[in-house]
Structure formats: C-alpha cells, structure tokens
Amino acid sequence: MPGQEQLNVAPGGSAAAMAGVRGRDLVGRGVATLKRSRRFLGPALLVSVGYMDPGNWGTDLQAGAQYRYALLWVVALAGAMAIVLQLLAARLGIVTGKNLAQACRDWYPKWCCMPLWIFCEIAIGACDLAEVLGSAVAINLLFGTPILMAVMFTAADVLLLLILQKSGMRAIERVVVVLVLTIAGAFFIELFVLPGTSLNLHEMGAALVHPSLASAGMASIAVAIIGATVMPHNLYLHSALVQRSEADPAGGKASAKVALRLNAVSTVASLTMACLVNAAILLLAAKVFHGRSDILVNGRRFVLGDDTDWLQLAYLTFTPALGTAVASLIFAVALLASGQSSTITGTLAGQVVMEGFTHWRLTPWKRRLITRSLAIVPAVIIIGLRGDSSVNDLLILSQVVLALQLPFAMFPLLHFVTARRLMGNWPTPWSLLVLGWCSALAITVFDIVGLPGSVADAARIVFGH
C-alpha cells in the first residue's frame, strides 16, 4: 500500500522470522510516533507556560487568601475552557495551514481586522505588565532590590531573548519543565504529605459542586482568574506554532489525523498540569492566609489585610516544607523563570499577531523592547505614586484587561472552526464545537457580570481612590 513498507516473506519463511520482522516494524513505528509527538509537545508546552505566569499566581493567591475555596470552581472551569479553546486554535492551524491572525486578515474586511489587531496588542501589553511585576518581585526577593528599581531592570530581558535566539528553544523548554516540576513537587508535598497543611476535602468538593459568587468582590476576582487562565494571544500563538509542527502534507488524511490526535494529547496533558498547579496555589493560599490578620514565621510577623501584596508573600506557602530561606529562594527563582518564559511566548505571540494582521515584520528584540516599554511605563508611574502595595492591584488589573479582550479572539476562532468551507475534509467535531461556544458564552457572561466591579477597581488603582 502507498506510504507503507511491504513485508516480503518467502513461502518457506518461519513464523518466528515473520514475527521478528513484524516486531521490528512495530518498534520502528513506535519510535517514529514518539519523535512526531515531540513536535507537538513543544507548542503545547510553550502555550501552557502562559497559563502558569505571574498573573495566575497573583489571582489564585488573592482568591484563596480572601475567599478560601469559594473560587476553586472558577479555576477548574477556566482550566477546562482553556483546554477546549486551545484545541480549537491548534485545529485551525493544522487543518487550514493558517494561524488565527492570518485567517482574520484573509477572510475578514479591513475595518474588522484593525480593531481585532489593536485589541490583541492591548492584551499582549496587559500580559507583559504581569510578567514585569512578577519578575520585579522575584528580583526583589533574590537581591533585595526595591520594587520600583526592579521593574526598570526587567527591560534587560531583551538580552535574554537575544541569547535564546542563538541557543534555540529546546534548551529553555527543558529548563522550564524542570522548574515547573519542581514547583509542582513542592506543592504536592505541602498538600498531600505534610500533616500541618492537610486540606478539607469535603469543603473543596462543596465549593466545586455548588459554585457561587456570593460576595461583591468575588466577581472581579473570578474575571481576573479567567483572564489569567484563558489568554487571547495564546490562541493566536498556538494556531501558529502547530503550523511548524504540522505533519508532512504528502501523508494525506492519515498524516492530518495523526497530527490532530498527537496535538490533542499534548495540549490536554500540558494544560491539565497547568490547571493543577493553579489550583494548588489557591488551595495553599487558602490554608496559609485565609482568616488571618497576621502570620508569624521564624519570629517574623507579617500583617495581612486588604492592601497585602500576596505575590510578595507567596513564598510563605512553601515555608512549612522548605524553610523560610530556601522557600524564598526557590519561589523567587521559579517566579523569575515563570516571568521570563512567559515573556518569550508573549514575544512570539506579538510577532504572530503583528505579521498576521499587518504583514509588518520586526526582529524579536525590537518587538520585545516596544512591548516591554509599554508595560514598564504604567508600572513605574503607579508604583512610583502609590508604592509597593500597588503591585498586587496592578497584577489583578492586568488580568481583568485580558479577560475583557477574550471575546475578540474567541468568537473569530469559533467562526472559522465552525465554517465547513474552511475546515474542508476535517470539520470540527460537534462535541468540541458545543464546548467551545459554551466556553465563549460563559466567559462573555463573566465579563459582563464583573464589568462594573472591574471598572471600579481600575479607577481605584489608577486614580488612587
């Protein structure tokens, strides 16, 4: 058969010889499948990094500290919706050979494309603001540098991007995997091994089964969690990354089927891990911070209140397992790595969006410098006027902005993957489409419900009242 090796065995060939040939053939196919799967694991891993960035840490910490397990259902729901939407984005790239920005440019009028591009650039800027703040907190923990000065130091990550361009992405992928597994391991130890941090499983189950937004401030935090989890620019990025991982077109339908299957497995696995890490952050924050006015660690008292910068105190969630000094170091390194790895994916997404919508091309370091400058300026102004206590507010605000931009990426994506004329011989399964449209509508409802509170929070953060 075409595309398959023929097994020619002489009539007198033994059954053992035939079994040996078939065994080698199966092993060869298994190795080939494993090699092909690695090409899809890279894109899924890079996308999942965006779901474990400092913005996620900040929103999950605040949710757990202020509302205990009450918003755990939002983290779970946001993780599930992220998986569905990323599967759709990757499917668009594999089937059509176009990323989401290119599809918008080719099939939408210019008056529609320009606002979509601008909204996506705003989302990328908001995401980069979270990376700035997270990296600044990490630098502060590592070296004692004042937050305002650390924010300005984050501009130096342009040099890191230049280095990575020369060494390639595979090395950074491995480093990110090690760091993520380290953090996941530390959370696992605290959640399931240490008796001092055991969780109330009945209360957790009740929070998942009976979702609610009982308090006025919960809606804003819920919107921020969704914005931190389901990122609009990640939809553009994933649809572009899988184009480079696409199976050989000569393989025909079989090749496309394998590509879709391997991408689905990689995406679900990577984003499930990200969702579990985010849930662990909320659970530990609930256990360590909720219901306390202060916390005493090794003779040092930390006061907790409405103005608490939860990101700067987040390393205390590691303290029972690792000790204060080691916890601070491990957390700072992981947070810095989280910010820098998310910076890389943000830069890639920015290039995809700009080139896809406008055909403009910038070298990565120039693109990085522009985006980082736009993120640093508001951070310096707000922190300079209001002090370090505004870091957490800025972080939450950046995630709310991301959530409000989501519909402008979700609905074009759903339009394209629903259109049979675009998907050709590979129409999107109806079950995935139903989940996708339900996710988009749910996120839009969250945005509408949380909009008044989000606007009030934005005014308070920007104007200081």
C-alpha positions in Angstrom: 0.0 0.0 0.0 1.2 3.5 -0.6 3.1 5.1 2.3 3.6 1.7 4.0 6.5 -0.8 3.9 5.8 -4.1 2.2 6.8 -7.3 4.1 8.0 -9.8 1.6 8.5 -13.2 3.3 9.5 -16.3 1.4 7.0 -19.2 1.4 9.3 -21.2 3.5 9.9 -18.5 6.0 9.4 -19.5 9.6 6.7 -18.0 11.8 9.4 -16.8 14.2 11.1 -14.9 11.3 7.9 -13.3 10.3 7.2 -12.3 14.0 10.6 -10.8 14.2 10.1 -8.7 11.1 6.7 -7.5 12.4 8.1 -6.8 15.8 10.9 -4.6 14.3 8.3 -2.9 12.2 6.1 -2.1 15.2 9.1 -0.8 17.2 10.1 1.4 14.3 6.6 2.8 14.0 6.5 3.4 17.8 9.8 5.3 17.7 8.6 7.4 14.7 5.3 8.2 16.5 7.3 9.2 19.6 9.5 11.5 17.5 6.5 13.1 15.9 4.7 13.6 19.2 7.7 15.7 20.4 7.0 18.2 17.7 3.6 18.8 19.2 4.7 18.7 22.8 6.9 21.8 22.2 4.0 24.0 21.2 1.7 22.7 23.9 4.5 23.3 26.5 5.1 26.8 25.3 1.4 27.6 25.4 1.0 26.0 28.9 3.7 28.3 30.3 1.3 31.2 29.7 -1.1 29.5 32.0 1.4 29.5 34.9 2.6 33.0 34.6 2.8 35.6 37.5 -0.7 36.8 36.6 -2.1 33.3 37.5 -0.1 33.3 40.7 -1.4 36.7 41.8 -5.1 36.0 41.1 -5.0 32.5 42.6 -3.2 33.7 45.7 -5.7 36.5 46.3 -8.7 34.2 45.6 -7.5 31.7 48.2 -6.4 34.2 50.8 -9.7 36.2 50.7 -12.3 33.6 49.8 -10.7 30.3 50.9 -12.1 27.5 48.5 -15.1 29.5 47.2 -13.5 30.3 43.8 -11.9 26.9 43.3 -14.6 26.1 40.8 -13.6 29.1 38.7 -10.0 27.8 38.5 -11.3 24.4 37.4 -13.8 25.9 34.9 -11.2 28.3 33.5 -8.7 25.4 33.0 -11.3 23.3 31.2 -12.3 26.2 28.9 -8.7 26.9 28.2 -8.2 23.3 27.0 -11.2 23.5 24.7 -10.2 26.8 23.2 -6.6 25.8 22.7 -7.7 22.6 21.0 -9.8 24.6 18.6 -6.9 27.1 17.9 -4.5 24.3 17.2 -7.1 22.6 14.9 -7.4 25.7 12.9 -3.7 25.9 12.3 -3.3 22.2 11.4 -6.3 21.9 9.1 -6.1 25.3 7.3 -2.4 26.0 7.5 -3.2 29.5 8.7 -2.9 31.0 12.2 -5.8 32.9 13.7 -4.4 36.3 12.7 -3.8 35.2 9.1 -7.3 33.8 8.9 -8.8 37.1 10.2 -6.8 39.0 7.6 -7.7 36.7 4.7 -11.4 36.3 5.5 -12.5 39.5 7.3 -12.7 43.0 5.9 -10.0 45.5 6.9 -12.4 47.6 9.1 -12.9 44.5 11.2 -9.3 43.3 11.3 -7.8 46.5 12.6 -9.8 46.6 15.8 -9.1 42.9 16.4 -5.4 43.6 16.0 -5.5 46.6 18.4 -7.4 44.6 21.0 -5.0 41.8 20.8 -2.0 44.1 21.2 -3.7 45.6 24.3 -4.0 42.1 25.7 -0.3 41.3 25.0 0.6 44.6 26.7 -1.5 43.7 29.8 0.1 40.2 29.9 3.5 41.7 29.7 2.6 44.0 32.6 2.1 40.9 34.7 5.5 39.5 33.6 7.1 42.8 34.6 5.6 42.7 38.1 6.3 39.1 38.7 9.9 39.4 37.6 10.3 42.5 39.7 9.0 40.7 42.8 11.4 37.9 42.1 14.4 40.3 41.7 13.3 41.9 45.0 13.3 38.6 46.8 16.6 37.4 45.3 18.6 40.6 45.7 16.6 43.0 48.0 16.3 45.5 45.1 13.5 48.0 45.6 10.4 47.1 43.6 10.4 50.3 41.5 14.1 49.8 40.5 13.5 46.1 39.9 10.7 47.0 37.5 13.1 49.1 35.4 15.6 46.2 35.5 13.2 44.0 33.7 13.9 45.8 30.5 17.2 43.8 30.4 15.3 40.7 29.4 15.8 41.9 25.8 19.4 40.5 26.2 18.0 37.1 27.4 15.9 37.0 24.2 19.0 37.6 22.0 20.8 34.8 23.8 17.9 32.4 23.4 17.7 33.2 19.7 21.2 31.8 19.3 20.9 28.7 21.6 17.4 27.7 20.4 14.2 27.0 22.2 14.7 23.3 23.1 17.1 24.2 26.0 14.7 26.7 27.5 11.8 24.2 27.2 13.8 21.7 29.3 14.7 24.3 31.9 11.0 25.4 32.1 9.9 21.7 32.5 12.4 21.2 35.4 11.2 24.4 37.2 7.6 23.6 36.7 8.0 20.1 38.0 10.0 21.5 41.0 7.2 23.8 41.9 4.5 21.1 41.3 6.5 18.8 43.6 6.7 21.3 46.4 3.0 22.0 46.2 2.3 18.2 46.2 4.4 17.7 49.3 2.6 20.5 51.2 -0.8 19.5 50.0 -0.7 15.7 50.5 2.4 14.8 52.6 2.7 17.3 55.4 0.0 16.9 58.1 0.2 20.6 59.0 -1.2 21.6 55.6 -3.8 18.9 55.1 -6.9 20.1 53.2 -10.6 19.9 53.9 -11.7 17.7 51.0 -15.4 17.9 51.9 -15.2 21.7 51.8 -13.3 21.6 48.5 -15.9 19.3 47.0 -18.7 21.5 48.1 -17.0 24.5 46.5 -16.8 22.7 43.2 -20.3 21.2 43.2 -22.1 24.4 44.4 -20.5 27.3 42.5 -21.4 30.8 43.6 -20.3 34.5 43.6 -21.7 35.4 47.0 -19.6 38.4 47.8 -19.4 41.6 45.7 -15.7 41.4 45.2 -15.7 37.7 44.1 -16.9 38.6 40.6 -13.9 40.8 39.9 -11.5 38.1 41.1 -13.3 35.5 39.1 -13.0 37.6 35.9 -9.3 38.1 36.7 -8.8 34.3 37.2 -10.4 33.7 33.8 -8.3 36.4 32.2 -5.1 34.9 33.7 -6.0 31.4 32.6 -7.6 31.8 29.1 -5.3 34.2 27.4 -6.4 35.7 24.0 -2.9 35.9 22.5 -2.2 32.2 23.3 -5.0 31.3 20.8 -3.1 33.2 18.1 0.2 31.7 19.2 -0.9 28.0 19.3 -2.5 28.2 15.9 0.8 29.4 14.6 3.2 27.0 16.4 1.4 23.9 15.2 1.9 25.0 11.6 5.6 24.4 12.1 4.9 21.1 13.7 2.4 20.0 11.0 2.9 16.5 9.7 4.1 16.1 6.1 1.3 17.1 3.7 2.2 14.2 1.5 0.9 12.0 4.2 -2.7 12.9 3.3 -5.6 12.2 5.6 -3.6 9.7 7.7 -1.0 12.3 8.4 -3.5 15.0 9.4 -5.3 12.5 11.6 -2.1 11.7 13.5 -1.3 15.4 13.8 -4.7 16.2 15.3 -4.5 13.3 17.7 -1.0 14.0 18.9 -1.7 17.7 19.3 -4.8 16.9 21.4 -3.0 14.6 23.7 -0.1 17.1 24.2 -2.4 20.0 24.8 -4.7 18.3 27.3 -1.7 16.9 29.2 0.2 20.2 29.4 -2.8 22.4 30.3 -4.1 19.9 32.8 -0.8 20.2 34.6 -1.0 24.0 34.5 -4.6 23.8 35.9 -3.5 21.6 38.8 -0.6 24.0 39.6 -3.0 26.9 39.7 -5.5 25.0 41.9 -2.6 24.1 44.3 -1.6 27.8 44.6 -5.2 28.7 45.5 -5.5 25.8 48.0 -2.3 26.7 49.8 -3.1 30.4 49.9 -6.4 29.4 51.5 -4.7 27.2 54.0 -1.9 29.6 54.9 -3.5 33.0 54.7 -7.3 32.8 54.9 -8.9 34.2 58.0 -5.7 35.5 59.5 -4.8 39.1 60.3 -1.1 38.2 60.6 1.2 35.3 60.2 4.3 34.5 62.3 7.2 32.7 60.6 10.5 32.2 62.4 9.9 35.1 64.7 8.9 37.5 61.9 5.4 38.8 61.8 3.6 39.5 58.5 0.5 41.7 58.7 -2.3 40.6 56.4 -5.1 42.9 55.1 -6.9 44.3 52.1 -3.7 46.0 50.9 -1.5 42.9 51.2 0.7 42.1 48.3 0.0 38.4 48.1 2.6 37.8 45.4 5.4 39.1 47.6 4.3 36.9 50.5 3.5 33.9 48.3 6.8 32.2 49.2 5.4 31.7 52.7 3.2 28.9 51.3 6.4 26.9 50.7 7.8 27.6 54.2 6.4 24.6 56.0 8.1 22.2 53.5 11.3 24.0 52.8 12.0 26.6 55.5 11.9 30.4 55.1 15.3 31.0 53.4 15.1 28.1 51.0 11.4 28.8 50.3 12.2 32.4 49.4 15.0 31.3 47.1 13.1 28.6 45.3 10.0 30.7 44.9 11.9 33.7 43.6 13.8 31.6 41.0 10.6 29.9 39.9 8.7 33.2 39.7 11.5 34.8 37.7 11.6 31.8 35.4 7.8 32.0 35.0 8.0 35.6 34.1 10.8 35.1 31.6 9.4 32.0 29.9 6.0 33.8 29.6 7.9 36.8 28.2 9.3 34.6 25.4 5.9 33.2 24.5 4.4 36.8 24.6 7.1 38.0 22.2 6.4 35.1 19.8 2.6 35.8 20.1 3.3 39.5 19.4 5.2 38.6 16.2 2.5 36.3 15.0 -0.2 38.8 15.6 1.6 41.8 14.0 2.7 39.9 11.0 -0.5 38.0 10.6 -2.7 41.1 10.7 -0.5 43.7 9.0 2.4 41.9 7.3 4.8 44.1 9.4 7.9 42.4 10.5 10.2 43.3 13.4 13.1 41.5 14.8 12.2 39.8 18.1 14.4 42.1 20.2 12.8 45.2 18.7 9.3 43.7 19.3 10.3 42.8 22.9 11.7 46.3 23.6 8.5 48.0 22.4 6.1 45.7 24.3 8.2 45.8 27.5 8.5 49.6 27.3 4.7 49.9 27.1 4.4 47.6 30.1 7.1 49.3 32.2 5.8 52.9 31.9 2.4 52.4 33.7 4.0 50.1 36.3 6.6 52.8 37.1 4.0 55.6 37.3 1.6 53.7 39.5 4.2 52.2 41.8 6.1 55.5 42.0 2.9 57.3 43.1 1.4 54.6 45.4 4.3 52.5 46.5 4.9 48.7 46.5 1.4 48.0 47.8 0.0 48.7 44.4 1.8 45.7 42.8 -1.0 43.2 43.5 -3.6 45.7 42.3 -1.8 46.2 39.1 -1.4 42.4 38.6 -5.2 41.8 39.1 -6.0 44.8 36.8 -3.8 43.3 34.0 -5.7 40.0 34.2 -9.1 41.8 34.1 -8.0 43.6 30.9 -7.0 40.2 29.4 -10.4 38.8 30.3 -12.2 41.7 28.7 -10.2 41.2 25.4 -11.0 37.4 25.2 -14.3 37.7 23.3 -12.5 39.5 20.4 -10.3 36.4 19.9 -12.7 33.6 20.8 -15.6 34.4 18.5 -13.5 34.8 15.3 -11.8 31.5 16.2 -15.1 29.8 16.7 -16.5 31.3 13.5 -13.6 29.8 11.5 -13.6 26.3 13.0 -17.4 26.1 12.6 -17.2 27.0 8.8 -17.2 23.8 6.8 -15.8 25.6 3.7 -12.7 26.5 5.7 -12.2 23.2 7.5 -12.7 21.1 4.4 -12.3 17.4 4.9 -11.7 17.9 8.6 -14.8 19.5 10.1 -14.6 20.2 13.8 -16.5 17.5 15.9 -19.8 18.8 17.1 -19.0 18.0 20.7 -15.9 20.2 20.6 -17.8 23.0 18.9 -20.6 22.9 21.6 -18.0 23.1 24.3 -16.2 25.9 22.5 -19.3 28.0 22.1 -20.5 27.3 25.7 -17.0 28.4 26.9 -17.1 31.6 24.9 -20.6 32.5 26.1 -19.7 31.7 29.7 -16.6 33.9 29.6 -18.6 36.7 28.0 -21.2 36.5 30.8 -18.4 36.6 33.4 -17.1 39.7 31.7 -20.5 41.4 31.7 -21.2 40.5 35.3 -17.8 41.6 36.5 -17.5 44.7 34.4 -18.9 47.2 36.9 -16.6 45.9 39.7 -13.6 45.8 37.2 -14.2 49.4 36.2 -14.4 50.5 39.8 -11.2 48.6 40.6 -9.4 50.2 37.6 -10.4 53.6 38.8 -9.2 53.0 42.3 -5.9 51.7 41.1 -5.2 54.4 38.5 -6.6 57.4 40.5 -5.9 56.1 44.0 -9.4 56.3 45.4 
